[in-house]
Amino acid sequence: MDGDFRSSFVREPGSLKHHPALVLNADYRPLSYYPLSLWPWQEAVKAAVLDRVDIVAEYDEVVRSPSVEIRIPSVVVLKDYVKPQKRVAFTRFNLFLRDEFTCQYCGTRGDLTFDHVVPRARGGITSWENVVAACSRCNLHKGSKSLRQAGMSLRRAPRRPGAEELRNVGRKFPPNHLHETWLDFLYWDAELDA
C-alpha cells in the first residue's frame, strides 16, 4: 500500500498529524539532533504496539481502534540500542551543517551553495578538505581564482568532521517547535543555573 492510500483511512482529526514523537536511542539520547529524530505519531504508536519502544511521555490526545485506546506518544525510547554511525557521508546537508549554515568567506547565512577552495579548473577535488559553504555572491566573486587572487580568506579551514562533532553542531539548531515533554531529553547549549 502506498502512503496516500493508507492515510485516507485515518479517521482521526487532522490535528493529530501535528503530534510527532521524539525518538531516543536506548541511552536516552536523540538519534540525531539536526534534523531532530522525530517520527509521525502513527509510527510511534505502531512501534509501541509492536513492543519496539517504551513510551516515556504522551500527548493529551488519544487514538482509538475498536478494541484499544492509546494516548499519542510524544517521547519514545528504542528498546534496542542503535549504534551511531562513525563515518560521516559527504553530502551537501552535512557540509552545510559542518559550516553551521554560514558562508565561510563573509559569514552570512541563507542562500548557500558550495565552493571549491582550490577550483576544479585548477585541479581541486570535491572532498571535505576542499569544499566549503559559500553564499552565491562570494562564490561568484571567487569564481575559478585562488583565494589570494580573489582577495578572500576562509573563516575556518575545511576538514572532515567526525560524527559526534556533527551531532554537537546540530544541537545548536533546535527546530521551530519543541514540545514541553521533549525538553528534558534535549541538552541544548543553555546555561545551567548554579
Secondary structure, DSSP 8 states (H G I E B T S, - for coil): --HHHHHTT--S-GGGGG--EEEE-TTSSBS-BTTB-EE-HHHHHHHHHTTSEEEEEEEEEEEE-SS-EEEEEEEEEESS-----SS----HHHHHHHTTTB-TTT--BSSEEEEESS-GGGT--SSTTTEEEEEHHHHHHHTTS-HHHHT---SS------HHHHHHHHTTS--S---GGGGGG---S-----
